Every structure is written in C-alpha cells, then in structure tokens.
Amino acid sequence: MIQTKIPLVSSDKLRLAKMLKALGNPIRFQIVETLAERQMCITSEIVETTPLAQSTVSQHLKVLKEAGLIHGEIEGPATCYCLNPESFRWLKDQIGNWLPSCCPVEDE
C-alpha cells in the first residue's frame, strides 16, 4: 500500500520562512535598506555601501531575488535592482496575522 504524505508546512509558511531567512543576514538587511532609500541601484552602487567584494554582494542579491524580495533588470552591462513592493506588503500582512496568534503581547 502506497501512502501519500501530507506536507507539514503550507506554501505560505515556506514562502514566509524563505523571506525571513533572506532578511536574517545583516548585509542583506542593509542592502534592502539601501534599495528602500534609493528606490533602485545598480550592483556597483550597492557594493559601495558594503565592505564586501562585488561577487559576494551579487550572491546576497541572488538570495534576495530568489526570496522574491527584490527585482533585477539587466540594463546594458549592469543589473538594476529595486524592491518588490508586493512581496513586502505580503510579508507585512503575514507577520501581522501571525504574531498575535503566535506571540500575544498585552498592551500596556
């Protein structure tokens, strides 16, 4: 008899965990803050805001892009990055719904 396993975690929870993991790195968090301030940046501009090599920053950008938090469009020899506002709205809603049920805090 073949048994089918039911997934223990919903796709929304997997997406949320991937986004939070991406934001859990201080450099990636800094990159997101930079993109929020500047609206959009090319890779070299982002590299200037960190103490890291371009290849390392590119890896961080890849993680953020795979998590759906940023968009990247190729413009000639450079890639221009910006935040994905839909993903951040979704993230805000998910955290807003999850926190009260998970970790209730009484108002003072």
C-alpha positions as CSV (number, residue, x, y, z in Angstrom):
1,M,0.0,0.0,0.0
2,I,1.4,3.4,-1.0
3,Q,0.9,6.2,1.4
4,T,0.9,9.8,0.4
5,K,2.4,12.2,2.9
6,I,0.7,15.4,3.6
7,P,3.0,18.4,3.7
8,L,3.5,19.6,7.3
9,V,4.1,23.2,6.2
10,S,1.9,25.3,3.9
11,S,3.3,27.1,0.9
12,D,2.7,30.4,2.5
13,K,4.7,29.4,5.6
14,L,7.5,28.2,3.3
15,R,7.5,31.5,1.4
16,L,7.5,33.4,4.7
17,A,10.4,31.4,6.1
18,K,12.4,32.0,2.9
19,M,11.8,35.7,3.1
20,L,12.7,35.9,6.8
21,K,15.8,33.8,6.2
22,A,16.9,36.2,3.4
23,L,16.4,39.2,5.7
24,G,18.1,37.5,8.6
25,N,21.5,38.3,7.3
26,P,22.7,41.8,8.3
27,I,24.3,42.5,4.9
28,R,21.1,41.6,3.0
29,F,19.1,43.6,5.5
30,Q,21.4,46.6,4.8
31,I,21.0,46.0,1.0
32,V,17.2,46.2,1.4
33,E,17.5,49.4,3.4
34,T,19.7,50.9,0.7
35,L,17.2,49.9,-2.0
36,A,14.4,51.4,0.1
37,E,16.3,54.7,0.4
38,R,17.4,55.0,-3.2
39,Q,14.5,53.3,-5.0
40,M,16.8,51.5,-7.3
41,C,20.5,50.8,-7.7
42,I,22.9,49.0,-9.9
43,T,25.2,46.4,-8.4
44,S,28.2,48.6,-8.2
45,E,26.3,51.2,-6.2
46,I,25.2,48.6,-3.7
47,V,28.8,47.3,-3.5
48,E,29.9,50.8,-2.4
49,T,27.6,50.6,0.6
50,T,29.2,47.4,2.0
51,P,32.7,46.2,2.9
52,L,32.3,43.2,0.6
53,A,33.6,42.2,-2.9
54,Q,31.2,42.5,-5.8
55,S,30.9,38.7,-6.1
56,T,29.8,38.4,-2.5
57,V,27.3,41.2,-2.9
58,S,26.0,39.5,-6.1
59,Q,25.4,36.3,-4.1
60,H,23.4,38.3,-1.5
61,L,21.4,39.9,-4.2
62,K,20.7,36.5,-5.7
63,V,19.3,35.3,-2.3
64,L,17.1,38.3,-2.0
65,K,15.8,37.9,-5.6
66,E,15.1,34.2,-5.1
67,A,13.1,35.0,-2.0
68,G,11.1,37.4,-4.1
69,L,12.1,40.5,-2.1
70,I,13.8,42.3,-5.0
71,H,13.6,42.6,-8.8
72,G,16.7,42.8,-11.0
73,E,16.6,44.0,-14.6
74,I,19.6,44.0,-16.9
75,E,20.4,47.4,-18.4
76,G,23.3,47.2,-20.7
77,P,26.3,45.9,-18.8
78,A,24.7,46.4,-15.4
79,T,21.8,45.0,-13.4
80,C,19.5,47.5,-11.8
81,Y,17.8,46.3,-8.6
82,C,14.7,47.5,-6.8
83,L,12.4,46.3,-4.0
84,N,9.4,44.2,-4.8
85,P,6.6,46.1,-3.1
86,E,4.1,43.4,-3.5
87,S,6.3,41.0,-1.6
88,F,6.9,43.4,1.2
89,R,3.1,44.1,1.5
90,W,2.5,40.3,1.6
91,L,5.3,39.9,4.2
92,K,3.8,42.7,6.4
93,D,0.4,41.1,6.3
94,Q,1.7,37.6,7.1
95,I,3.7,38.8,10.1
96,G,0.8,41.0,11.2
97,N,-1.5,37.9,11.1
98,W,1.0,35.5,12.6
99,L,2.4,37.5,15.6
100,P,-0.9,38.0,17.6
101,S,-1.8,34.3,17.4
102,C,1.8,33.0,18.0
103,C,3.1,35.5,20.5
104,P,0.4,37.5,22.1
105,V,1.6,40.6,23.9
106,E,-0.7,42.6,26.2
107,D,-0.9,46.3,25.6
108,E,0.3,48.4,28.4
